[in-house]
Amino acid sequence: MEFTDQPLDEKHLRFVYKLKTGALIEAAMMIGAILAGAGLDELWKVEQMAAMIGLAFQIQDDVLDVVGDEELLGKDAHSDEKNNKFTYVTIHGLDKSRVDAKLLTDKALEILGTLPGEKGFLEEFIKYLVNRNR
């Protein structure tokens, strides 16, 4: 909220996203990994993967604010612009934002593939989070 009405560079925007969405996703995934008995190497991978998922999720949220269906979103479209919020789309545009969200998701899924155990549900959930339309 401190940065509303102020231009942000990508470094600061990523910092805001990490503390906003990223921290929640990282906490949930790290707790799950710890409860599952993950070792330090696996925890590091989960932390990296969760950070990528959090950023991809937020980028997708920024994209949806520009192109999303208001009825599906349950909120006004273009609310970020109306509220003078700098977003990933503001800095990079729609096309690059979509590409970056996909690259982050693909990298997170690649890391997931290196972890032991059944991962089918988590893989589908990650894809849903970053490919959602609301």
C-alpha positions as CSV (number, residue, x, y, z in Angstrom):
1,M,0.0,0.0,0.0
2,E,3.0,2.3,0.7
3,F,3.8,2.2,-3.0
4,T,0.4,3.1,-4.4
5,D,0.6,6.2,-6.7
6,Q,4.3,5.7,-7.0
7,P,6.2,4.2,-9.9
8,L,8.0,1.0,-9.1
9,D,10.9,-0.7,-10.7
10,E,10.9,-4.5,-11.1
11,K,13.1,-5.1,-8.1
12,H,10.7,-3.3,-5.8
13,L,7.6,-4.9,-7.4
14,R,9.1,-8.4,-6.9
15,F,9.8,-7.5,-3.3
16,V,6.1,-6.5,-2.7
17,Y,4.9,-9.6,-4.5
18,K,7.3,-11.8,-2.4
19,L,5.9,-10.3,0.8
20,K,2.3,-10.4,-0.4
21,T,1.4,-13.6,-2.3
22,G,4.8,-15.3,-2.2
23,A,5.1,-15.5,1.6
24,L,1.7,-17.2,1.9
25,I,2.5,-19.8,-0.7
26,E,6.0,-20.4,0.6
27,A,4.8,-20.8,4.2
28,A,2.1,-23.3,3.2
29,M,4.4,-25.3,1.0
30,M,7.3,-25.3,3.5
31,I,5.0,-26.4,6.3
32,G,3.8,-29.3,4.1
33,A,7.4,-30.3,3.2
34,I,8.5,-30.2,6.9
35,L,5.5,-32.3,8.0
36,A,6.3,-34.7,5.2
37,G,9.9,-35.1,6.5
38,A,11.8,-33.2,3.8
39,G,15.5,-32.8,4.3
40,L,17.4,-29.5,3.9
41,D,18.0,-30.0,0.2
42,E,14.3,-30.7,-0.5
43,L,13.2,-27.8,1.7
44,W,15.5,-25.5,-0.3
45,K,13.9,-26.8,-3.5
46,V,10.4,-26.3,-2.1
47,E,11.2,-22.8,-1.1
48,Q,12.6,-21.9,-4.6
49,M,9.6,-23.5,-6.2
50,A,7.1,-21.8,-4.0
51,A,8.7,-18.4,-4.7
52,M,8.3,-19.0,-8.4
53,I,4.7,-20.1,-8.0
54,G,3.9,-17.0,-5.9
55,L,5.4,-14.6,-8.5
56,A,3.6,-16.4,-11.3
57,F,0.4,-16.3,-9.4
58,Q,0.7,-12.5,-8.9
59,I,1.7,-11.9,-12.5
60,Q,-1.4,-13.9,-13.6
61,D,-3.5,-11.7,-11.2
62,D,-2.1,-8.6,-12.9
63,V,-2.9,-10.0,-16.3
64,L,-6.5,-10.9,-15.3
65,D,-7.0,-7.3,-14.0
66,V,-6.4,-6.2,-17.6
67,V,-8.1,-8.9,-19.6
68,G,-10.3,-10.8,-17.2
69,D,-14.0,-11.1,-17.2
70,E,-15.5,-9.0,-14.4
71,E,-18.2,-11.6,-13.6
72,L,-15.6,-14.4,-13.3
73,L,-13.2,-12.2,-11.3
74,G,-15.9,-11.0,-8.9
75,K,-14.3,-7.5,-9.0
76,D,-14.0,-4.6,-11.4
77,A,-11.5,-5.1,-14.2
78,H,-8.8,-2.5,-14.5
79,S,-8.9,-1.8,-10.7
80,D,-5.1,-1.7,-10.5
81,E,-5.0,1.0,-13.1
82,K,-7.9,2.9,-11.5
83,N,-6.0,2.7,-8.2
84,N,-2.7,3.8,-9.7
85,K,-1.0,0.6,-8.8
86,F,2.1,-0.4,-10.7
87,T,2.0,-4.0,-11.7
88,Y,4.0,-6.5,-13.7
89,V,1.9,-5.7,-16.7
90,T,2.5,-2.0,-16.2
91,I,6.2,-2.6,-16.4
92,H,6.4,-5.4,-19.0
93,G,3.1,-5.4,-20.9
94,L,0.7,-8.2,-21.4
95,D,2.7,-10.4,-23.7
96,K,5.9,-10.5,-21.7
97,S,3.9,-10.9,-18.5
98,R,2.1,-14.0,-19.9
99,V,5.4,-15.4,-21.1
100,D,7.1,-14.8,-17.7
101,A,4.3,-16.4,-15.8
102,K,4.6,-19.5,-18.0
103,L,8.4,-19.6,-17.6
104,L,8.1,-19.4,-13.9
105,T,5.5,-22.1,-13.8
106,D,7.5,-24.4,-16.0
107,K,10.6,-23.9,-13.8
108,A,8.6,-24.6,-10.7
109,L,7.2,-27.8,-12.2
110,E,10.7,-28.8,-13.2
111,I,11.8,-28.4,-9.6
112,L,8.7,-30.3,-8.4
113,G,9.7,-33.2,-10.7
114,T,13.0,-33.6,-8.8
115,L,11.2,-34.1,-5.5
116,P,10.3,-37.5,-4.2
117,G,6.7,-38.8,-3.6
118,E,3.4,-38.5,-5.4
119,K,3.1,-35.1,-7.0
120,G,0.1,-35.3,-9.3
121,F,-2.2,-33.3,-7.2
122,L,0.4,-30.5,-6.5
123,E,1.3,-30.4,-10.2
124,E,-2.3,-29.9,-11.2
125,F,-2.9,-27.3,-8.4
126,I,0.2,-25.3,-9.5
127,K,-1.1,-25.3,-13.1
128,Y,-4.5,-24.2,-11.9
129,L,-3.1,-21.3,-9.8
130,V,-1.2,-19.7,-12.6
131,N,-3.6,-20.5,-15.5
132,R,-6.8,-19.5,-13.7
133,N,-9.3,-17.1,-15.2
134,R,-10.5,-15.6,-11.9
